């Protein structure tokens, strides 16, 4: 009787232990299945975030292309402005030189009007020759005056052109600033997506570690 009772108790204890182990095993399997489901959900979320990042990356690439184009245009305008500045300086010097020459000739004409004309008259072969020489002197003075005015006009043209170039450059500078601001926003969004991806990957690693433990 004692032997049979001992055997029954031992058998019952083993059966309960077996059942407990099986229950525990099932719980672990259920937990593993649940964790795998969470990993799959994180993978879906990760792919979604990576797609968003790809779109942002394409937008950044496009903006960088626009910024490069604007930089190229700004460089070209700066070169034109430098050339216009040099051209303007040259025109100003030419105008000043011509103006001095014109003023000097007019001054000499008026100072020597009586004696100069008398010398011309005395050296002239005829009255016609005298007026012809006077006419030549007058034409030279008129030429100087006309040339001076033309140089001033050219100077004004260059100044106007330079002012327009500088205005165009300011507009491009504004466009560049706007593009850089937009790029900064996109860069910030990309950094956020990178942080989200790292966070998801860390969560996945932690869950995979739990699966290994199970």
Secondary structure, DSSP 8 states (H G I E B T S, - for coil): -HHHHHHHHHHHHHHHHHHHHHHHHHHHHHHHHHHHHHHHHHHHHHHHHHHHHHHHHHHHHHHHHHHHHHHHHHHHHHHHHHHHHHHHHHHHHHHHHHHHHHHHHHHHHHHTHHHHHHHHHHH-SSHHHHHHHHHHHHHHHHHHHHHHHHHHHHHHHHHHHHHHHHHHHHHHHHHHHHHHHHHHHHHHHHHHHHHHHHHHHHHHHHHHHHHHH-
